[in-house]
Amino acid sequence: MISERSADNKEITLTIHCEESKEYFDSSREEDRVADLISVSNFETTVKSTLHLNYLIDGKNYPVLALISHAKGITGNSFKVPEITQVSYMPSSYQRTNASLAKEYGKAEKRNKADLVLKALKIVDSSIEEIKTSVVGGIHLEIKRQQGHFLPLSLFGDAIKKVINIVLNLINNNSAILLIDEIENGIHHTVQQAFWTFLFKLSTEFDVQIFATSHSAEMIHAFDKVCLMSAHNQTLGAYFELRLNPRTGNIVGTIHEPDVLDYELKHDKAYRGE
């Protein structure tokens, strides 16, 4: 649960909870019976669990997003919520097309923010020199390394595509929420701390709240280092451990303060739901 006050002094609380149920909205409430709701009737016997994100704005509940885990994967459903622009979800195994990223890059260019994409790319690959949009053979992005030629994004690794996708989600969707599954995929451990630092900066600048999952000790360690460095100003991040309670069968979340997490990391304590 995270609480804060908006610019107009409204109390806003974000709650996250998970349950093993296909009932992810209260059908008894008139405001919940909206056309945007995804029917889960096709998953009657295959639903494993549902992750709910809800906003409480001045005492009134607004469902923001439901992620339904089922036998075929994950299905997401967003809801119309006052003052919340957008909720974006990036699965670990899904990549946007080059054409889609090129269109988003064009939006960033119109806002004079495209340089942030190049800065992020230089963090994960210092040899990258330029990025541009090309329309030859269909709209797509091209990247140029030092002393090289412009090449289509499709010829580059998943890490490059993932970084572009994350940064464009941040700079093109102000006052939004971004969910990233297995954020460490493709990000080399030597640049993870610098990458987190850059994400913290963009998250603050564009007012985007990031929820990222990771099982990587290196990625969690890098995250904790950035949290500790920012702690003297304000706490910009929080680490939640999700684990299964063997007695009740429920998934429970435990927050670890940066200094506590640092101790656990240095002394090989359990912190990943072990």
N, C-alpha and C positions, 0 to 999 in steps of 0.2 A: 504494500500500500504506500503510495507516494502522494503527499498533499502540498499544495501551494496556493497562492492567491494571484488572480489575474490582475491586469492593469486597472480594471474597473472594480477591484476589490471583491470579486466573486471567489468563494472558496471552491477549489477544484481538487478532487481526489481521484487518483487512478488506482484501481484494484485489479489484480490478476489472480485467477484461480483456475485450477484444472480439476475435471471430474470425469469419471468413466460413465458417460451418459450421452445419448443422442439428443436429449432435451436441452438445447443451448439457448432457449429464450422462454420467457414466461408467457404462454399462450393465453393466460387468463387476463392479461393486461391489454387494453385496446391499442395503446401506442406501440406494442410489440408486433401486432398483426399487420405488418407492412409488406408491400410487394417485394422489397429488397431481400427478404429472408430466403435463404437457400433451403429447399426441401431436403431432408436427409432420409426420405422414405426409401431411396435406392440403397441406403447403407444400413438398413434395419438390423441385419445380423453381423455387420462387419465393423461397426464403429468401435474403436478402442478407447478413445478419450477425447475430450473437448477442452481447449484452452480458451478462457473467456477474458477479454479486456473490457472493463466498464469504467465510465467516468461518472462521478457524482458531482454535479454542478449545483451549488446552492441547495443541497438536499434532494435533488431530483436525479434519478439514475438514468444513464444513457449507455446502452451497449455500444461498444466501438467496433469490436472485431471478435469473431469466433473462428478458431482454427480447429477443424475436425480431423482427427487421425483415424484412418480406416484402412482396410486391407489393401486398397488401391493407392494409398499415399496420403496426402494432406489436402483438404479442401478448405479454402478460406472464404469468409464472408464479412464484408464491411457494412457498417450501418451509418446512416446520416445522423451526425451529432453536431449540435451547435458549437461553434468556435473551433472545431477540429477539422482541418482542411482535408487530410488524407491519411490513410494507414497503408503502408506498403510492406509487402512480405517477400523476402528473398530466400527461397528454399536452397538447401546446400547443393542440390543436383541440377538446378535450373539455371540456364543462361539466356538472357535476352538476345534477340537477333541483332546483327550488325546494323541493319536498317533502323530498328527501333532505337538503338543507342545513338545513332547518328541524328535522329530527329530530336532526341532529348538534348544532345550536345548543341544542336541548333538553338534550342530554347535558352541554354546557358550562354551562348554567344550573344543573343539579343539582350540578355541581362548583364553583359560584360563580366561574366563570372567564369568563362571557359578556361581562363588561366589556372583556376584551381584544380581542374582535371589534370593538366600537365604537371602541376606541383605534386599531386598525389602519385602520378605515374613515376616521377623521378625518385620518389621514396622507395618504391619496390623495384625500380630498374633505373639506375643513375645514367645509363647510356641513352635513354630516350631523350630526344631533342625537340621533336615537334609532333603535334597531332592536328589533323584537319579533316574536314568533311569533303568527300568526293562524290560526284554524281555520275561518273563514267561507269556504265554498266549497272546503274541503280545506286541510290543513295547509300553510302557506307562511310565508315571512319577509316582513315589511314594513319599510320604511325611511322615516324622516321627516327632511326637511331643515329648516333654520331658516325659520320663518314659513311653513311648508308643511303638507301633510297626509300621513298615512301612505299610502304607495303600495307595491304589490307589488314584490318584488325583480325580477320579470321585466321591469319597465319601466326598470330601470337598466342601465348599460353592463356590458360583459364584465369590466372592471377591478374593479368592485365585487364581482361574483360570484366572481372569481378570488381576491381578497384574503380573502373570507369562507371560501372552500374551503381555502386555504393555512393560515389561522390555526386553523380547526377541526381540520384534520389534525394540527397541532402540539399543541394543547392537549388533544385527546381521545385521543392515542396516545403515552403516555409510553414512553421507552426504545425508540424505533422509528426507522425510516429513511424519509425522504420524498424522492422523486425528482420533480423539476419540470422539464419540458421548456420551453424558451424562456420563462424566468421574466419577461422584460421585457415580454411582451405585455400591453398595456393599462395599464402603469404609466408615468405621465408622467415624463420625465427630471428634472423639478424636484423630485420627491419620492422618487426612487430611493434616495438615500443614507439618508434617514430611514426608508424601508421596510426597507432592509438592516439598519440598526441595530436596528429592532424585531424582525426575524427572528432576528438573533444573540441578542437577549435571550430570546426565547421558546425558541429551540433549546437554550440553556443551562439555562433554568428547567425545561423538560420533558424534557431529555435526548433530544432528537431530532436525528439527524444528517441534514442537508440536502445533497442533491446536485442542483445546478441547472445547466442548460445555458443559454448565451446567446451570440448573435453581436453583440449591441448594444454598441458602444464606450462609450456613456453608462452602461449598466448595469454593465459590467465596471469602468469607472472609479469608479463609486459604491461598488461592492463593495471595490475596492482601498483607497479612502479609509477605509472602516470598518475594514478589516484593519489599516491603518497606525495608526489611532487606538487600537485595542485591543492593539497590539503591546507596549506597555510593561507590560501585565499578563500576557497570554498570547496566543498566536496562536490565534484562534478560527476562522479560515478559511484556505483554500488554493486557489490558482488553478492548474488543469491545462489546458494547451493540447493538444488532440487534433488530430492531423494524419495524413495519409496519406503513408507512406514510398514515394516513387516507385520506389525500387530493389526493395524487397521486396513492395510492395503491402499491407503491414500497417499498421494504425492504431496509432500510438505516442503516448504521453502524456508531456508534459514539465511538471514543476512549476515555477512562477514565484513566487519569494518576493515578498512585498508591495513591498519597496523596488525590486526588479528590475522588477516589473510597472509600478510607478509611473514608472520611467525610460523604459520602452518606450512607455508611453502618452504621455508628454510629448514624446518624440522620434520619434513616428510609426514605431516599430519593429514588426516582425511579431509578433503574439501570438495570432492567431485561426486558426492553421492555414494561413496563407497559403503 
